[in-house]
Amino acid sequence: MSFRQKEDKVSTDHLIIELPNDLEENGHLTSPILHSQLENMDYLDSPVMSSGSAIRDFLQEQLVGGVDDHLIEFSEAMRTVAKVLRHVAEGKASAQAETAEWKRKYELERARNQKLRNQESSRKSIVNDLESAPNQKTLYMHGESYMGKHDICSHDILQDKATEYKSKSSFADNHATKKVPFRLSWGCNTRGLSGQHKQDIVSFEKGNITTAERSSRQISLKWESQPKTVIVMTKPNSVSVRILCNEMVRWLNDQKGINVIVEPRVKSELLSDNSYFSFVKTWKDDVAQLHMQADLVITLGGDGTVLWGASIFKGPTPPFVPFSLGSLGFMTPFQSDSYKECLNKIFEGPINITLRNRLQCHVIRDSAKNEILDTEDPILVLNEVTLDRGISSYLTNLECYCDSSFVTTVQGDGLIVSTTSGSTAYSLAAGGSMVPGILFTPICPHSLSFRPLIFQECATLRIQVPYNSRGHAWVSFDGKDRTQLGAGDALVISMAAWPVPMACQTDSTTDFLRSIHEGLHWNVRKNQSSDGPPDS
């Protein structure tokens, strides 16, 4: 039996080699088999290798080196296998998350459509009941009896069921007020064209404004009769605003004969100043029908007051007339010292308006992926949705999709998704542009090539916290309603169907340019001197 066929003992702590028994006791080689195994080695010619102890040491060194090489190769192979398995697991988890997300989105859309169909059926049933009951009042939108080619007429039905309204209204008195009908038309600013470029772009639902498609043409609003009811919203904790509010409410009631609705806080302030303001109405908790009772919304304050007023209306929104009593005032073109002239022009009409689009946001929790989806009302924002890392010291990790396409992974302090109105706010401070559309602006991204994007208004964005994220993310809507997003949670953002109509002092373009010139001092610098060297 050869030397390699012997049973050698090898341990991890001590490497012990048993040499054949046919070594001589004095350590000299006597086995012809062992000698034949080593005769091709040059070390046999050395006198040092003539002893058994030297051969034992030599063989031990060779075996230890071979075992180390095999262990290194095995360790590298195991690391490669572990890396591949980790990538496979991450890919599987990502695919499962995306599948569950789109399933939730599909179920949400199906539930929303079913809810709309039920509401439409209920509305038709109410209209039929009203038409069949002679003692109940039904208000039809006044105006043309036809839909002209160049004009958009309000032709839908506004129901006014007195008994039903008394049980649902949250106003201080249960007197039912009706909205004043109006007409909207599209046209360009070029004079002398007599409105020949007007188009039917805006659609109506019960006399409320909703955009059917987008256009860059200026929108004009004309009342069929003078407005009868206005809502006045004010900036809190301001003495000058409080004084102006008292004066304006008195003027609207005495001189114009207009019903005034204010916030509960404002009514308390008015009554504390003078009991004369007992005619003022307010609301309590339920504001779902508030848009059906008001023709206009007047805001006294800055952009924050406009944002607060818009947040009250979760769907259709009356036209806003914002008066500037704040600091910058990008959305407040009217001056408070001439409010009587401004309001008289608005009441008489026609006036130019700007449709300020809002974002519709749905927070979808990972825990609801196998449950029936919640169909609560979405969150509407006028400025922006902000996702940030909160108090965490880790980078925000967000996976972003547009419709069915992967956009990017945001790694940085956060992300801003803003409207055109919000493009002059937080998004602008983070490096975004002042342009129309849905703005996608990163906050301090950990990448030099990550620049803001602009998505079309028809796009649907989905922003999800991946399962392997180190920390949570936080989301806020127009600076309020801050909510935590955990691993697997997602935020779905799309353009809302209900914009906020705002009256223009001149027109949309002129008001926008005036706001960035006067508010931001955009591109303001000293003019170049004209006494320089002539151009050769």
QUIBELDA-V250055 format. One record per backbone hydrogen bond with DSSP energy under -1.0 kcal/mol. NH is the residue of the N-H (numbers start at 1). CO is the residue of the C=O. Records with the same first field share a line. If there is no record, write none. Layout:
NH = CO ; CO
//
This chain:
6 = 3
8 = 6
23 = 20
24 = 28
27 = 24
35 = 31
36 = 32
37 = 33
38 = 34
41 = 38
44 = 41
45 = 42
46 = 43
50 = 47
52 = 27
55 = 51
56 = 52
57 = 53
58 = 54
59 = 55
60 = 56
61 = 57
62 = 58
63 = 59
64 = 60
65 = 61
66 = 62
67 = 63
68 = 64
69 = 65
70 = 66
71 = 67
72 = 68
73 = 69
74 = 70
75 = 71
76 = 72
77 = 73
78 = 74
79 = 75
80 = 76
81 = 77
82 = 78
83 = 79
84 = 80
85 = 81
86 = 82
87 = 83
88 = 84
89 = 85
90 = 86
91 = 87
92 = 88
93 = 89
94 = 90
95 = 91
96 = 92
97 = 93
98 = 94
99 = 95
100 = 96
101 = 97
102 = 98
103 = 99
104 = 100
105 = 101
106 = 102
107 = 103
108 = 104
109 = 105
110 = 106
111 = 107
112 = 108
113 = 109
114 = 110
115 = 111
116 = 112
117 = 113
118 = 114
119 = 115
120 = 116
121 = 117
122 = 118
123 = 119
124 = 120
125 = 121
126 = 122
127 = 123
128 = 124
129 = 125
130 = 126
131 = 127
132 = 128
139 = 158
141 = 156
158 = 139
165 = 161
166 = 162
169 = 165
183 = 222
185 = 220
187 = 218
196 = 193
198 = 195
201 = 199
203 = 210
205 = 208
208 = 205
210 = 203
212 = 201
218 = 187
220 = 185
221 = 351
222 = 183
224 = 181
230 = 259
231 = 296
232 = 261
233 = 298
235 = 300
242 = 238
243 = 239
244 = 240
245 = 241
246 = 242
247 = 243
248 = 244
249 = 245
250 = 246
251 = 247
252 = 248
253 = 249
254 = 250
255 = 251
256 = 251
258 = 252
259 = 228
261 = 230
262 = 281
267 = 263
268 = 264
269 = 265
270 = 266
271 = 267
272 = 268
273 = 269
274 = 270
277 = 274
278 = 275
280 = 277
281 = 260
290 = 287
293 = 290
295 = 229
296 = 229
297 = 319
298 = 231
299 = 321
300 = 233
301 = 323
306 = 302
307 = 303
308 = 304
309 = 305
310 = 306
311 = 307
320 = 501
321 = 297
323 = 299
324 = 334
325 = 301
334 = 322
338 = 335
339 = 336
342 = 338
343 = 339
344 = 340
345 = 341
346 = 342
347 = 343
348 = 344
349 = 345
351 = 221
353 = 219
354 = 502
356 = 500
359 = 381
360 = 494
361 = 379
362 = 492
364 = 490
368 = 365
369 = 366
371 = 368
379 = 361
381 = 359
385 = 417
386 = 476
387 = 415
388 = 474
389 = 413
392 = 389
396 = 412
398 = 410
399 = 464
400 = 408
401 = 462
402 = 405
403 = 460
405 = 402
407 = 400
410 = 398
412 = 396
413 = 443
414 = 443
415 = 387
416 = 441
417 = 385
418 = 439
419 = 383
425 = 422
429 = 425
430 = 426
431 = 428
432 = 427
435 = 433
438 = 455
439 = 418
440 = 453
441 = 416
443 = 414
446 = 411
447 = 445
453 = 440
455 = 438
459 = 456
461 = 493
462 = 401
463 = 491
464 = 399
465 = 489
469 = 466
473 = 485
474 = 388
475 = 483
476 = 386
477 = 480
478 = 384
480 = 477
483 = 475
485 = 473
488 = 465
489 = 486
490 = 364
491 = 463
492 = 362
493 = 461
494 = 360
496 = 358
500 = 356
502 = 354
503 = 320
504 = 352
511 = 507
512 = 508
513 = 509
514 = 510
515 = 511
516 = 512
517 = 513
518 = 514
519 = 515
522 = 516
524 = 521
//
